[in-house]
Amino acid sequence: MAKMGLPVKKSEASKKPVPVKIVNDDAPKVDKSYEEREKRYRAEDALRDIERAEKHKKDRNLMKDVKALAKEKIKTMNKIC
């Protein structure tokens, strides 16, 4: 047995588009202190990446595994390309 839904009254509103006034079309302005903090954060993040890379380079066993994995990836890419 199918369920009966509630009766829905059709909208009596007009189908005309409603005019909208655009007050400010410019991108939001960012204050200088935010930009400075963002720049510093990106520099700190990059420095951490470089420090991690240097630690990885010094780990001989890890680099052997990395090179083996890179060779596998190269073989796979050669099959695809």
Secondary structure, DSSP 8 states (H G I E B T S, - for coil): ------------S--S------S--S-----HHHHHHHHHHHHHHHHHHHHHHHHHHH-HHHHHHHHHHHHHHHHHHHHH-
